[in-house]
Amino acid sequence: MTIATPAARFAELRVLSDDEVVSHSYVRDVPLSGGKTLALVTLDNGRDHTRPTTLGPEAMIEFANTLDALAERAARREIAAVAVTGKPFILAAGADLSRVGDIQNRDVGLQLGQLGHYALGKLDELGVPSFVFINGLALGGGLEIALNANYRTIDSSTAALALPEVFLGLVPGWGGAWLLPNLIGIENALKVIIENPLKNNRTLSAAEALELGIADVLFSPANFLEDSIRWADGVLSGTIKVKRPNQPGKIERAVKWDAAIGIARKSLESKIGTVAKSPYRALDLLKAAKNTDKQTGFAAEDAVLAELIAGDQFRASIYAFNLVQKRAKRPAGAPDKELARPVTKVGVIGAGLMASQFALLFVRRLKVPVVITDLDQARVDKGIEHIRGEIDALLAKDRINQDEANRLRALVSGTTNRADFADCDWVIEAVFEELTVKQDVFAEIERYIAPDAILATNTSSLSVEQIGAKLAHPERLVGFHFFNPVAVMPLIEVVKTPQTSDAALSTAMVTAAKLKKNAVITADTPGFVVNRILAKLLGEAMHAVDTGTPFETVDAAIAQLGLPMTAFELLELVGLKVGAHVLDTHHAAFPERFFESSNLHRLAEHGRIFERDAKGRIKGVDKKAAEIVKGGTTPMTEAQILGRLEDGLADEIKRMLDDGVVAAAEDIDLCMLLGAGWPFQMGGITPYLDRVGASERVFGDTFHHPPVKGVE
């Protein structure tokens, strides 16, 4: 195919243009006061709102050519200004990353950055003022279109604005890393470019964009375009003066800038370690933006973008992003949705903290009656009180309104009479993690519920099939393993036993989706996916300590995985007794591959591994904990620990896939990304094991063909 002028300059990008859904630049003249004319450019890919406007090479070159033609018209004094807006509800969703797998060398990445600067930078080189009317979604390069212009209006109903590049292993590379801090100040820019992406890709509302100074003025959607044009006319005539109080001055540059960068760097190191590259490259660019001119800042963005696009972490991030956005929405092995039974009432067995979290989630998302039960009325009353307290908290935070709060409270009830479960379509237990206890509560409740009602267990370590051993209809039982905190964690492991019916499985999958959770179907095997892999990691960590390796050495070795916390922080988070139970369970199931640890049981009795300050921050290893594990005589090096862990994980995951625990390696990664916080920059666990050679060492192949890695 042929790319229009300047094709020669960006010839390397032709590989990314095949099958591009081109976002065209449509121009129309709009009359202003005093006989002036505004040229309005509308970006539109010809699709509806379900296919957001994106910026591929052809779209960018057409945009650049359009602006060149408008600059010529400006020189002839035919137009007084240029404005850019988008198709309904969308300005632009950023660069078209659908063909990233076709980037074969660093030069392509470099040209991608240079093309963005070449095209968008023309908004400041027209010879007349430029405006962007942000009429909807503006992400990444879409927001950078606006930043490159001289003035910006925004529709108050705009769904989201963000620079999410750091989340994807990149940096804002079309001007954002230089323009934004020089527009809204370094602290605000750090929030938008680094903090928000690392908070699960948090976006800005229109009001927040206005408050930060990204937008100059906000208009309602009813007359957004007309009001924006009228406002632009006022700016051109001088009747409207634009003030930007957040724009950094000399004092901020001299005093605040470097200090803010230093604080942000220390915060990153404490929260995510130093493995992820993109946040630190973004920090470098933001630091340099203090005292460089635009041309130098843009050139620095080009260099960093080329480095990251060619590297492993960007490819891994795109792989992970696609898993979450696509595979999670089409779960492997899910039966036809038509088989799902309607859920019009939910029963929760138990009234403790976990059960209360279940009840609140079900009533909020399904908006159906939820009844909880426990051994006595006092426990039930306490559970109901907790749920209503959480509803009050949601109301106080404006997460729900008063009417919804009233409806939710009315839908939740408690009982000690199991007959009140008779009309429940879905019953989930949250009782003590003891096999006989779970068997007995299900056997009892089955006497009251309809023959086609579904039973769900939240067990994390027990056999779901064994839990159903006393049921008359074990085919109605399904595992439904949440992760804590229930409201936040996006994963549910849906466990299928040999007896589980398609109707039960389909109901579980449909219910998970209505709860706004991502569900992965797993076989009924110890630990399912997440806990089995974490048991391997934690078991290797404790084994190293048991052999005489200091806690600090083990943490330093595992830190190279880029996990959100160390192995021993994770143990303290889940609870040392729970961690010991998990290791014992897996050792009992697979004694030749999983370690148990008597030291961990002793640490559990002691109650902690780390000494912490009043704010809960780690000060160091607790002296008593260090004394408890003392005595090992064969300590390991960091390299030995990491090598053992990588090979052990590769072996265990290969066994899981061979045994059909899940359908594919992608499901393993999805579980670890959503259930264990495995870093997006690593792409989950299996791409990492391929890249470091563990897969080849263990089974002579790779999990992925081709491996998910960069082109460096």
C-alpha positions in Angstrom: 0.0 0.0 0.0 1.0 3.6 -0.4 1.1 6.2 2.3 0.5 9.8 1.2 3.1 12.5 1.5 5.3 12.7 3.6 5.5 8.9 3.0 9.2 8.9 2.5 10.0 10.4 5.9 7.9 7.8 7.7 8.3 4.8 5.4 9.1 2.4 8.2 5.5 2.8 9.5 3.9 1.2 6.4 4.0 -2.1 8.2 1.5 -0.6 10.7 -0.9 0.8 8.1 -2.3 -2.4 6.6 -6.0 -2.8 7.5 -5.9 0.5 9.4 -9.3 1.9 10.2 -8.4 5.4 9.2 -9.7 8.3 11.2 -10.2 11.0 8.6 -9.9 14.8 9.0 -13.0 16.5 7.7 -12.9 20.3 7.4 -15.7 22.8 7.3 -15.7 26.6 7.7 -17.6 28.2 10.5 -18.4 31.9 10.4 -17.4 34.1 13.4 -18.1 37.7 14.3 -16.5 40.5 12.3 -16.4 38.4 9.1 -13.8 36.0 10.5 -13.8 32.3 9.7 -12.9 29.3 11.9 -11.8 26.1 10.2 -13.3 23.2 12.1 -11.6 19.8 11.7 -13.7 16.7 12.8 -11.9 13.4 13.4 -14.1 10.5 12.3 -13.3 6.9 11.4 -16.8 6.3 10.0 -17.8 3.8 12.8 -20.2 4.2 15.6 -19.2 4.8 19.3 -18.3 1.1 19.8 -15.2 1.6 17.6 -13.5 4.7 19.0 -11.4 6.9 16.8 -7.8 5.9 16.9 -4.7 7.4 15.3 -2.8 5.1 13.0 -0.1 6.2 10.5 -2.5 7.1 7.7 -4.7 9.0 10.0 -1.8 11.0 11.4 -0.4 11.8 8.0 -3.8 12.9 6.7 -4.2 15.1 9.8 -0.8 16.6 9.2 -1.6 17.3 5.5 -4.9 18.9 6.6 -3.1 21.2 9.0 -0.6 22.1 6.4 -3.4 23.1 4.0 -5.0 25.2 6.8 -1.7 26.9 7.5 -1.6 28.0 3.9 -5.1 29.3 4.2 -4.1 31.1 7.4 -1.2 32.7 5.6 -3.6 34.0 3.0 -5.8 35.3 5.8 -8.7 33.1 4.7 -9.2 31.7 8.3 -8.6 33.3 11.7 -8.4 30.1 13.7 -8.5 26.3 13.6 -10.4 24.0 15.9 -10.4 20.2 16.2 -13.2 18.0 17.6 -14.3 14.4 17.2 -17.3 12.4 16.2 -20.1 12.1 18.8 -18.9 11.2 22.3 -15.2 10.7 21.2 -12.3 13.0 20.5 -9.8 10.1 20.1 -8.7 7.0 22.0 -5.1 7.4 21.2 -2.6 5.6 19.0 -3.8 2.5 17.1 -1.8 -0.3 18.8 -3.6 -3.1 17.0 -0.5 -3.9 14.9 2.3 -3.6 17.6 3.3 -7.2 16.9 4.5 -6.0 13.5 7.0 -3.6 14.9 10.3 -5.4 14.1 12.9 -2.9 15.1 13.6 0.2 17.2 13.5 2.5 14.1 9.7 1.8 13.7 9.2 2.8 17.3 11.2 6.0 16.8 9.3 6.9 13.7 6.0 6.4 15.5 7.0 9.0 18.1 8.4 11.3 15.5 5.2 11.1 13.4 3.1 12.0 16.4 5.2 15.1 17.1 5.3 16.0 13.4 1.5 15.9 13.0 0.2 17.1 16.3 2.9 19.7 16.7 1.5 21.5 13.7 -1.4 22.7 15.9 1.1 25.2 17.4 2.5 26.2 14.0 -0.5 27.3 12.0 0.1 31.0 12.2 -3.4 31.4 13.8 -4.7 30.3 17.2 -5.7 26.6 17.5 -8.5 25.2 19.7 -9.5 21.7 20.6 -13.1 21.1 21.6 -12.9 17.9 23.7 -16.4 16.5 23.0 -15.8 13.1 24.6 -13.3 10.3 25.3 -9.8 11.6 25.1 -7.1 9.0 25.9 -3.4 9.0 25.3 -2.7 10.5 21.9 -6.3 11.8 21.8 -5.6 13.9 24.9 -2.2 14.9 23.4 -4.1 16.4 20.4 -5.7 18.8 22.9 -2.4 19.5 24.7 -0.7 20.5 21.5 -3.3 23.2 20.8 -3.4 26.7 22.2 -6.8 26.5 23.9 -9.2 23.7 25.0 -12.9 23.4 25.8 -14.5 20.3 27.3 -17.9 18.7 27.3 -19.1 18.2 30.9 -20.4 14.7 30.0 -17.0 13.5 28.7 -16.6 10.0 29.9 -12.9 9.9 30.5 -9.6 11.7 30.0 -6.3 10.1 30.7 -2.7 9.5 29.7 -2.6 5.7 30.3 0.7 5.0 28.6 2.7 4.2 31.8 0.1 1.4 32.5 1.0 -0.1 29.1 4.7 0.1 29.5 5.1 3.3 27.5 5.3 7.1 28.2 3.2 9.9 26.7 5.2 10.2 23.5 3.4 12.7 21.4 4.1 15.8 23.5 2.3 14.9 26.8 5.4 14.4 28.9 6.7 17.9 28.1 3.5 19.8 27.5 1.4 18.7 30.5 3.8 19.7 33.3 4.4 23.0 31.6 0.6 23.6 31.5 -0.6 22.4 34.9 2.5 22.1 37.1 4.7 19.2 38.0 2.6 17.8 40.9 -0.6 17.7 38.8 1.3 16.2 35.9 2.8 13.5 38.1 -0.8 12.6 39.1 -2.0 12.3 35.6 1.0 10.7 33.9 2.2 8.3 36.7 -0.1 8.0 39.7 -3.4 7.5 37.9 -2.2 4.9 35.4 -0.7 2.9 38.3 -4.1 3.1 40.1 -5.7 0.6 37.8 -5.7 3.2 35.0 -7.7 5.8 36.8 -9.2 8.4 34.4 -10.2 12.1 34.9 -13.7 13.5 34.7 -14.4 16.7 32.7 -14.7 18.6 36.0 -11.3 17.3 37.2 -9.7 18.2 33.8 -11.0 21.7 34.2 -9.8 22.0 37.8 -6.4 20.8 36.9 -6.2 23.3 34.1 -6.1 20.8 31.2 -9.3 22.4 29.9 -9.8 26.2 29.9 -13.6 26.0 30.1 -16.4 23.5 30.5 -19.7 23.5 28.6 -22.8 21.3 28.9 -23.4 18.7 26.2 -26.7 20.3 25.0 -25.0 23.1 23.1 -21.3 22.1 23.5 -20.1 22.8 19.9 -22.0 26.1 19.6 -20.8 27.3 23.0 -17.2 26.2 22.2 -17.3 28.1 18.9 -18.8 31.2 20.6 -16.1 31.0 23.3 -13.3 30.7 20.7 -14.8 33.8 19.0 -14.5 35.6 22.3 -10.9 34.6 22.7 -10.1 35.8 19.2 -11.8 39.1 19.7 -10.2 39.7 23.1 -13.4 39.8 25.0 -12.5 36.6 26.8 -9.2 36.4 28.7 -7.9 32.9 29.5 -6.3 32.4 32.9 -4.2 29.4 33.8 -3.4 29.5 37.6 -1.8 26.1 37.6 0.8 27.0 35.0 4.2 26.7 36.7 6.2 29.9 37.5 9.8 30.6 38.4 9.3 29.6 42.1 7.8 26.2 41.2 10.6 25.5 38.7 13.3 26.6 41.2 11.9 25.0 44.4 9.1 22.5 43.9 9.9 20.7 40.7 12.9 18.6 41.6 11.5 18.0 45.1 8.3 16.6 43.6 10.2 14.3 41.3 12.3 13.0 44.2 9.3 12.3 46.3 7.6 10.5 43.4 10.7 8.4 42.8 10.9 7.2 46.4 7.1 6.5 46.4 7.5 4.4 43.3 10.4 2.4 44.7 8.4 1.6 47.8 5.2 0.7 46.0 6.3 -1.1 42.8 10.1 -1.7 43.2 12.4 -0.8 40.3 11.6 -3.5 37.7 9.0 -1.6 35.7 10.7 0.7 33.3 8.0 3.0 32.1 7.2 4.9 35.3 10.9 5.8 35.8 11.3 6.8 32.1 8.3 9.0 32.5 9.8 10.5 35.7 13.0 11.3 33.8 11.1 13.1 31.0 9.0 15.1 33.6 12.2 16.1 35.4 13.8 17.3 32.2 10.7 19.2 31.2 11.5 21.8 33.8 14.2 23.6 31.8 14.2 22.3 28.3 12.5 23.8 25.3 9.7 22.0 23.4 11.9 20.7 20.6 14.4 19.2 23.1 11.5 17.7 25.1 9.9 16.2 22.1 13.2 14.7 20.9 13.6 13.1 24.4 10.1 11.6 24.2 11.0 10.1 20.8 14.1 8.4 22.2 12.3 7.0 25.2 9.3 5.8 23.2 11.6 4.0 20.8 13.4 2.3 23.6 10.2 1.1 25.3 8.4 0.1 22.1 11.3 -2.2 21.2 11.5 -3.6 24.7 10.0 -6.6 26.4 7.7 -4.8 28.8 5.6 -3.0 26.2 4.9 -6.2 24.4 4.1 -7.9 27.7 1.8 -5.1 28.7 -0.1 -5.2 25.4 -0.4 -9.0 25.8 -1.8 -8.5 29.4 -4.1 -5.7 28.3 -5.6 -7.9 25.5 -6.1 -10.7 28.0 -8.1 -8.5 30.3 -10.0 -6.6 27.6 -10.7 -9.6 25.3 -10.1 -13.1 26.7 -11.7 -12.2 30.1 -14.9 -11.2 28.3 -15.0 -14.5 26.3 -14.0 -17.1 29.0 -12.6 -20.4 27.7 -14.9 -23.4 28.2 -18.0 -21.3 29.2 -21.3 -23.1 28.3 -24.0 -21.3 26.4 -25.4 -18.4 28.3 -28.9 -19.6 27.4 -28.4 -22.4 29.9 -28.0 -20.1 32.8 -30.8 -20.1 35.4 -32.3 -16.7 36.4 -31.1 -15.5 39.9 -34.0 -13.7 41.6 -33.0 -14.3 45.2 -29.6 -15.0 46.8 -28.9 -16.9 50.0 -25.6 -16.5 51.9 -24.7 -19.1 54.5 -22.7 -17.3 57.1 -22.8 -13.7 58.5 -19.2 -13.0 59.2 -17.0 -10.4 57.3 -16.6 -12.5 54.1 -20.3 -13.4 54.0 -21.3 -9.7 54.6 -19.0 -8.7 51.7 -20.8 -11.3 49.5 -24.2 -10.1 50.5 -23.4 -6.5 49.8 -21.9 -7.3 46.4 -24.8 -9.4 45.3 -27.4 -6.9 46.4 -25.6 -4.0 44.8 -25.0 -5.7 41.4 -28.0 -8.0 41.0 -30.5 -5.8 42.9 -32.4 -8.9 44.1 -33.3 -9.9 47.7 -30.4 -11.4 49.7 -30.9 -13.4 52.8 -28.1 -14.3 55.2 -28.1 -16.9 57.9 -25.8 -18.1 60.7 -25.8 -20.3 63.9 -27.7 -17.7 66.0 -29.6 -14.5 65.8 -26.8 -12.4 67.4 -24.5 -13.4 64.6 -27.1 -12.7 61.9 -27.9 -9.3 63.5 -24.2 -8.3 63.5 -23.9 -9.3 59.9 -27.0 -7.2 58.9 -25.6 -4.3 60.9 -22.3 -4.5 59.1 -24.0 -4.6 55.6 -26.1 -1.6 56.4 -23.1 0.2 57.7 -21.3 -0.4 54.4 -24.4 0.9 52.5 -24.3 4.1 54.7 -20.6 4.5 53.9 -21.4 4.3 50.2 -24.1 6.9 50.6 -21.7 9.2 52.5 -19.1 8.9 49.7 -21.8 9.7 47.1 -21.3 6.3 45.5 -25.0 5.8 45.7 -28.0 8.1 46.3 -30.5 8.0 49.1 -33.2 6.2 47.1 -30.7 3.4 46.1 -29.5 3.2 49.7 -33.1 2.7 50.9 -33.7 0.0 48.2 -30.5 -1.9 49.1 -31.3 -1.9 52.8 -34.8 -3.2 52.1 -33.4 -6.1 50.0 -31.2 -7.5 52.7 -32.6 -9.6 55.4 -31.3 -12.2 58.0 -32.7 -15.3 59.4 -31.9 -18.4 61.5 -34.8 -20.3 59.8 -33.3 -22.2 56.8 -36.8 -22.5 55.4 -36.4 -18.8 54.4 -34.0 -20.0 51.7 -36.7 -22.0 50.0 -37.1 -19.5 47.1 -33.4 -18.8 46.6 -32.0 -19.5 43.1 -28.4 -19.1 44.2 -26.9 -20.1 47.6 -23.3 -19.4 48.5 -21.5 -20.4 51.6 -18.9 -18.4 53.5 -18.3 -20.7 56.6 -15.2 -22.0 58.3 -12.6 -23.6 55.9 -13.3 -27.1 57.2 -14.5 -29.9 54.9 -17.1 -31.5 57.2 -18.5 -28.1 58.1 -19.1 -27.1 54.5 -20.5 -30.6 53.7 -23.0 -30.4 56.5 -24.2 -26.8 55.8 -24.9 -27.7 52.2 -26.5 -31.0 53.0 -28.8 -29.2 55.5 -29.7 -26.3 53.1 -30.4 -28.7 50.3 -33.4 -30.0 52.1 -35.1 -26.5 51.8 -34.2 -25.2 48.4 -35.6 -26.0 44.9 -34.1 -29.0 43.0 -32.6 -26.6 40.3 -31.2 -24.0 42.7 -27.4 -23.5 42.4 -25.0 -24.0 45.3 -21.7 -22.2 45.3 -18.7 -22.6 47.6 -16.0 -20.0 48.2 -13.4 -22.5 49.3 -9.8 -21.6 48.5 -8.2 -24.9 49.2 -10.7 -27.7 49.7 -12.0 -30.1 47.0 -15.3 -28.8 45.6 -16.3 -32.3 44.7 -15.7 -33.5 48.2 -17.6 -30.6 49.6 -20.6 -31.8 47.6 -20.2 -35.5 48.7 -23.3 -35.4 51.0 -25.5 -33.6 48.4 -28.4 -35.4 46.7 -27.7 -33.3 43.6 -24.0 -32.7 43.4 -24.4 -31.5 39.8 -25.8 -28.2 41.2 -22.5 -27.4 43.0 -19.9 -25.1 41.6 -16.8 -23.4 43.1 -17.0 -19.6 43.2 -13.7 -18.5 44.6 -13.5 -14.7 45.3 -10.4 -12.8 46.3 -10.1 -10.4 49.2 -11.3 -7.6 49.3 -14.3 -8.9 47.5 -15.5 -5.5 46.3 -12.2 -4.7 44.7 -10.5 -7.8 43.4 -11.7 -8.4 39.8 -11.2 -12.2 39.6 -13.5 -15.1 40.4 -12.2 -18.7 39.9 -15.2 -20.7 38.8 -14.5 -24.3 39.7 -16.0 -27.2 37.7 -16.2 -30.6 39.3 -16.8 -33.8 37.2 -20.4 -33.6 38.3 -21.1 -29.9 37.7 -23.8 -29.5 35.2 -23.6 -27.0 32.3 -26.6 -25.2 33.8 -24.8 -24.7 37.1 -21.6 -23.6 35.3 -23.4 -21.3 32.9 -25.3 -19.7 35.8 -22.0 -19.1 37.7 -20.4 -17.5 34.7 -23.4 -15.2 33.9 -23.6 -14.3 37.6 -19.9 -13.4 37.8 -20.4 -11.1 34.8 -23.4 -9.4 36.4 -21.2 -8.9 39.5 -18.7 -7.1 37.2 -16.1 -9.7 37.8 -13.8 -11.6 35.4 -14.3 -15.3 35.7 -11.9 -18.1 34.7 -13.0 -21.7 34.7 -10.7 -24.1 36.5 -10.7 -27.8 37.3 -11.2 -29.0 40.8 -7.6 -29.3 41.9 -5.7 -28.2 45.0 -5.3 -24.4 45.1 -7.0 -24.0 41.7 -4.7 -21.5 39.8 -3.8 -18.5 41.9 -3.2 -20.2 45.3 -1.3 -23.1 43.7 1.2 -20.8 42.0 1.4 -18.6 45.1 2.0 -21.7 47.2 4.9 -22.6 44.9 6.4 -19.1 45.3 5.8 -18.8 49.1 7.0 -22.4 49.6 10.3 -21.7 47.8 10.7 -18.5 49.8 10.2 -20.2 53.1 12.4 -23.2 52.0 15.2 -20.7 51.3 14.8 -19.2 54.8 14.6 -22.7 56.3 18.0 -23.5 54.8 19.6 -20.5 56.4 19.1 -17.7 53.9 18.2 -14.3 55.4 14.8 -12.9 54.7 16.4 -9.9 53.0 18.2 -12.1 50.5 15.1 -14.0 49.6 13.2 -10.8 49.1 15.9 -9.3 47.0 15.9 -12.4 44.7 12.1 -12.4 44.2 12.0 -8.7 43.8 13.3 -9.2 40.2 9.8 -10.6 39.3 8.4 -7.1 39.8 5.6 -8.2 42.1 3.6 -5.6 44.1 5.0 -6.9 47.4 7.6 -9.3 48.7 6.8 -12.9 49.5 6.9 -12.3 53.2 4.8 -9.1 53.0 2.2 -11.3 51.2 2.4 -13.9 53.9 1.7 -11.3 56.5 -1.1 -9.9 54.4 -3.0 -13.2 54.0 -2.1 -14.2 57.5 0.7 -16.4 58.6 -1.6 -19.1 59.8 -3.5 -19.1 56.5 -0.2 -19.2 54.7 1.0 -22.2 56.7 -2.3 -23.9 56.0 -1.9 -23.3 52.2 1.6 -24.7 52.2 0.5 -27.7 54.2 -2.4 -28.4 51.8 -0.2 -28.3 48.8 2.5 -30.4 50.4 -0.1 -33.0 51.2 -1.3 -33.0 47.6 2.1 -32.8 45.9 4.7 -33.8 48.5 7.5 -34.1 46.0 7.1 -30.5 44.6 5.8 -28.4 47.4 7.5 -27.6 50.7 5.9 -27.4 54.1 7.6 -25.3 56.8 7.6 -25.9 60.5 9.3 -22.5 60.8 6.3 -20.8 59.2 4.0 -22.4 61.8 6.3 -21.0 64.6 6.2 -17.6 62.9 2.4 -17.8 62.8 2.3 -18.4 66.5 4.6 -15.4 67.0 2.3 -13.4 64.8 4.7 -11.5 62.5 7.8 -11.4 60.4 8.5 -7.7 60.1 8.8 -4.9 62.7 6.7 -2.0 61.7 6.3 1.7 62.7 3.1 3.3 63.9 1.9 3.8 60.3 2.4 0.1 59.5 5.5 0.7 57.4 8.2 -2.0 57.5 11.3 -1.0 59.6 13.0 -4.3 59.2 12.8 -8.0 60.1 11.4 -8.6 63.6 14.2 -9.8 65.9 12.1 -12.7 67.3 11.2 -13.8 63.8 14.8 -13.9 62.8 15.6 -15.9 65.9 12.8 -18.4 65.1 14.1 -19.3 61.7 17.8 -19.4 62.8 19.7 -22.7 62.3 19.8 -23.4 58.6 23.2 -24.5 57.4 22.9 -24.3 53.6 22.0 -20.7 52.7 21.4 -19.9 49.0 22.4 -16.9 46.9 19.9 -14.6 45.1 20.7 -16.3 41.8 20.1 -19.7 43.2 16.8 -18.7 44.7 15.5 -17.0 41.6 16.6 -19.9 39.4 14.9 -22.5 41.6 11.7 -20.4 41.7 11.6 -19.8 37.9 12.2 -23.4 37.1 9.7 -24.6 39.7 7.0 -22.3 38.4 7.6 -23.3 34.8 7.4 -27.0 35.8 4.2 -26.5 37.9 2.4 -24.5 35.2 3.3 -27.0 32.5 1.8 -29.7 34.8 -1.3 -27.7 35.3 -1.8 -27.2 31.6 -1.1 -30.9 30.8 -3.7 -31.8 33.5 -6.3 -29.4 32.0 -6.6 -27.2 35.1 -7.4 -24.4 32.7 -7.7 -24.3 28.9 -4.5 -22.4 28.1 -1.5 -20.5 29.4 -3.4 -17.3 28.8 -5.9 -18.3 31.5 -3.0 -18.8 34.0 -1.8 -15.3 33.2 -5.3 -13.9 33.5 -5.7 -15.4 36.9 -2.4 -14.1 38.1 -2.9 -10.6 36.7 -6.4 -10.2 38.2 -6.1 -12.3 41.3 -2.6 -11.8 42.5 -1.6 -8.4 41.1 1.1 -9.9 38.8 2.6 -6.9 36.9 1.2 -6.0 33.5 4.8 -5.1 32.5 5.6 -8.8 32.8 2.6 -9.8 30.8 1.6 -12.3 33.5 3.8 -15.2 34.5 4.2 -17.4 31.5 5.7 -14.8 29.1 8.2 -14.0 31.8 9.2 -17.6 32.2 9.6 -17.9 28.4 11.8 -14.8 28.3 14.2 -15.8 31.1 14.6 -19.3 29.6 12.9 -21.3 32.4 10.5 -22.9 30.0 13.3 -24.1 27.7 15.3 -25.4 30.7 12.3 -27.3 32.2 10.5 -28.7 29.2 12.4 -27.8 26.2 9.8 -25.4 24.7 8.0 -22.2 25.4 4.5 -21.5 26.6 3.9 -19.0 23.7 4.7 -19.3 20.0 6.3 -16.9 19.3 7.4 -15.8 22.8 6.0 -12.5 24.1 9.2 -10.3 24.0 10.6 -7.2 22.5 12.8 -6.7 19.5 15.9 -5.3 21.2 
